[in-house]
């Protein structure tokens, strides 16, 4: 996989699993990282989000489009 950048912050594990499945179906390379830290029992996840999705920059627009369609009730991300 090429160099990755942070594409978006995920709010919870369900959202992470949904976007992960959609991106795998489309063969879009990505990495999902949880912010959970067992030393703090997930304390930082309440303030920073559940985790983040990283991917090569050339897939950013496509990933954001898929994410916005998945979360249609929220305002679209830029």
TIVONU-258419 format. One record per residue (C-alpha): x, y, z; residue number from 1; residue in one letter; chain. Coordinates in Angstrom, 3 decimals, decimal comma, always signed. Each point is the difference from the previous one (the first is absolute). Last residue first. Example, Ala and Ser with C-alpha at 12.3 -4.5 7.8 and 13.67 -1.06 7.14 Angstrom:
<recs>
{rec {+13,670 -1,060 +7,140} 2 's' 'A'}
{rec {-1,370 -3,440 +0,660} 1 'a' 'A'}
</recs>
This chain:
<recs>
{rec {-15,555 +17,872 +2,722} 78 'x' 'A'}
{rec {-2,346 -2,012 +2,219} 77 'x' 'A'}
{rec {-3,714 -0,234 -0,768} 76 'x' 'A'}
{rec {-2,469 +0,994 +2,746} 75 'x' 'A'}
{rec {-1,460 -2,984 +1,817} 74 'x' 'A'}
{rec {-3,070 -2,051 -0,929} 73 'x' 'A'}
{rec {+1,756 -1,474 -3,037} 72 'x' 'A'}
{rec {+2,600 -1,850 +2,078} 71 'x' 'A'}
{rec {+0,798 -2,771 -2,494} 70 'x' 'A'}
{rec {-0,301 +2,391 -2,952} 69 'x' 'A'}
{rec {+2,387 +2,397 +1,750} 68 'x' 'A'}
{rec {+2,441 -2,844 +0,690} 67 'x' 'A'}
{rec {-0,053 -1,174 -3,623} 66 'x' 'A'}
{rec {+0,607 +3,561 -1,245} 65 'x' 'A'}
{rec {+2,753 +0,510 +2,584} 64 'x' 'A'}
{rec {+1,687 -3,224 -1,142} 63 'x' 'A'}
{rec {-0,163 +1,007 -3,674} 62 'x' 'A'}
{rec {+1,411 +3,459 +0,703} 61 'x' 'A'}
{rec {+2,865 -1,367 +2,120} 60 'x' 'A'}
{rec {+1,064 -2,871 -2,298} 59 'x' 'A'}
{rec {+2,981 +1,836 -1,565} 58 'x' 'A'}
{rec {+1,231 +0,879 +3,500} 57 'x' 'A'}
{rec {+0,845 -3,610 +0,875} 56 'x' 'A'}
{rec {-2,109 -1,110 +2,957} 55 'x' 'A'}
{rec {-0,431 +0,631 +3,722} 54 'x' 'A'}
{rec {-3,264 -0,390 +1,913} 53 'x' 'A'}
{rec {-0,065 +1,223 +3,562} 52 'x' 'A'}
{rec {-1,102 -1,085 +3,431} 51 'x' 'A'}
{rec {-2,850 +0,090 +2,511} 50 'x' 'A'}
{rec {-0,158 +3,770 +0,233} 49 'x' 'A'}
{rec {+2,369 +2,451 +1,690} 48 'x' 'A'}
{rec {-1,669 +0,852 +3,295} 47 'x' 'A'}
{rec {-1,856 -3,182 +0,943} 46 'x' 'A'}
{rec {+2,676 -2,126 -1,660} 45 'x' 'A'}
{rec {+2,612 +1,478 +2,334} 44 'x' 'A'}
{rec {-1,320 -1,950 +3,012} 43 'x' 'A'}
{rec {+0,207 -3,358 -1,800} 42 'x' 'A'}
{rec {+1,123 -1,920 +3,082} 41 'x' 'A'}
{rec {+2,911 +2,391 +0,677} 40 'x' 'A'}
{rec {+2,737 -2,648 -0,136} 39 'x' 'A'}
{rec {-2,117 -1,938 -2,507} 38 'x' 'A'}
{rec {+0,303 +2,815 -2,512} 37 'x' 'A'}
{rec {-2,832 +0,108 -2,511} 36 'x' 'A'}
{rec {+0,626 +2,466 -2,846} 35 'x' 'A'}
{rec {-0,963 -2,692 -2,493} 34 'x' 'A'}
{rec {+1,801 -0,088 -3,328} 33 'x' 'A'}
{rec {-1,652 -0,832 -3,308} 32 'x' 'A'}
{rec {+2,325 -0,504 -2,955} 31 'x' 'A'}
{rec {-0,949 +0,388 -3,637} 30 'x' 'A'}
{rec {+0,455 -1,381 -3,492} 29 'x' 'A'}
{rec {-3,169 +0,258 -2,106} 28 'x' 'A'}
{rec {-0,945 -3,414 -1,389} 27 'x' 'A'}
{rec {-3,632 +1,108 -0,509} 26 'x' 'A'}
{rec {-1,453 -2,680 +2,281} 25 'x' 'A'}
{rec {+2,838 +0,711 +2,467} 24 'x' 'A'}
{rec {-1,016 +3,669 +0,101} 23 'x' 'A'}
{rec {-3,616 -0,841 +0,796} 22 'x' 'A'}
{rec {+0,971 -2,495 +2,692} 21 'x' 'A'}
{rec {+2,380 +2,410 +1,727} 20 'x' 'A'}
{rec {-2,589 +2,789 -0,204} 19 'x' 'A'}
{rec {-2,515 -2,161 +1,859} 18 'x' 'A'}
{rec {+2,472 -1,353 +2,568} 17 'x' 'A'}
{rec {+1,277 +3,481 +0,887} 16 'x' 'A'}
{rec {-3,536 +1,403 +0,330} 15 'x' 'A'}
{rec {-0,841 -2,855 +2,350} 14 'x' 'A'}
{rec {+3,214 +0,552 +1,971} 13 'x' 'A'}
{rec {-0,811 +3,632 +0,747} 12 'x' 'A'}
{rec {+0,493 +3,611 -1,066} 11 'x' 'A'}
{rec {+2,537 -0,465 -2,782} 10 'x' 'A'}
{rec {+2,424 +2,805 -0,807} 9 'x' 'A'}
{rec {+0,726 +0,561 -3,685} 8 'x' 'A'}
{rec {+2,581 -0,203 -2,779} 7 'x' 'A'}
{rec {+3,245 -0,121 +1,970} 6 'x' 'A'}
{rec {+2,768 -0,477 -2,545} 5 'x' 'A'}
{rec {+1,614 -3,115 -1,411} 4 'x' 'A'}
{rec {+3,242 -0,587 -1,871} 3 'x' 'A'}
{rec {-0,557 -2,632 -2,670} 2 'x' 'A'}
{rec {-1,205 -3,490 +0,824} 1 'x' 'A'}
</recs>
